[in-house]
Each structure stands twice: as structure tokens, then as C-alpha cells.
């Protein structure tokens, strides 16, 4: 039986321009790519393999619970870098 998971991923770009991605709710689940699209495809595959491995060992699919929180912060305006998965 297939199950659909919608999970958070963290995307960072290193000093060489490589995109580093991880799924914080699955311990040790991370990947990378030379483009954002490649990194996202790679983390999807890594997530699938991590979940399959956890289930095969009778462990819950996720190693942590997660939720979203909203925080309001007053900050001075300055340029920020935002990585967009959807150009």
C-alpha cells in the first residue's frame, strides 16, 4: 500500500554553489545537487529509501514529529537571500 508524505526539507547553498538538502523529521536523511531541481529530486529519493528502511526494521516511518509555527519578529530591512523551489 502506498502512502503519501508531505514533509519539510531544509535547503542551503554552500560556498561552491551546491544545494544541500535534508529532511529534519527523518534522522540522517540528507542529499545534495548542483541545481535546486536536482537537489529536490535527490532528497525525494533519499526520503523514500529512508522511510522504506525504517519500515523494514519495524520502526515508525518518521523519527520526529513536526508542525509549523508562526512567529512575528520586528527586524531592520536588509537584503535577504531566498531560495525558491518554484521560479
N, C-alpha and C positions, 0 to 999 in steps of 0.2 A: 504494500500500500504506500503510495506516495504522499508526502506531507509537504506543504509549502511553509517556508520560514521567511519572515521579513526581519532582517537583523541589521543592527548598526555596524558600520565599518568606519574606521579611522583612517584618513588619508593624509599622508605627509609627503613632502617632496624633499629629498636630500640635496646636499650641495652639488651633486653631479647631475641633478635633474631627474633622478629616478624616483618613481612614485612608490612609496612604502605603504602597504595597507595591512590592517589587522582587524579581526573581529573580536572585540573585547569580551564578548559573552561566551567565547569558546577558548579556553586556555591554550596558548601555544599556536593559535590559528593565525598565520600571517603569510604574506606573499609580497610580490613587487612587480613592477612593469616599467618599461621605458616610456610608455604613454599611459594616460589615465585610463583609457579604454582597456588596454592590455592588463593593467593592474587590477581593474574591477573584474575582468573575466577570470584572472588567476585567483583572486580571493574567492570568487564563487565556487571554483573547482576545489579550492582548499577547504572551504566551509563544508561542501558536500562530503569530501573524504573524511574530514574530522568527525562529522556527525555520524557517518556510516561506521567509522571505527569505534566511536563511543557506544553506539547501539549494539554493535557486535560483541562488546565486552559488558553488556547489560548495565551500562551507565546511562544516565539521562542524556538526551541529545545536547543540552546546553550546560556549561559548567558554572553559569551565573545567571541571576535574574537581572532584568534591566527595565528601565522606564525612562521617560523623558520628563525633565523638569524645566520650568520656565523661570528665568532669573532676570531681573531688571537691574542694570548697572549703569550709573552715570559715568561716562568717560569722555575725555577730550577727543575731538576728532583728529584723526591722523590716518594716513593711508594704511589700509589693511590688505592682505592677500587672501583671496577666497578661491578655493579650488572648486570648480563646478563640474559635476558629472554630466550635465546637460548643457552643451554650449549654446 
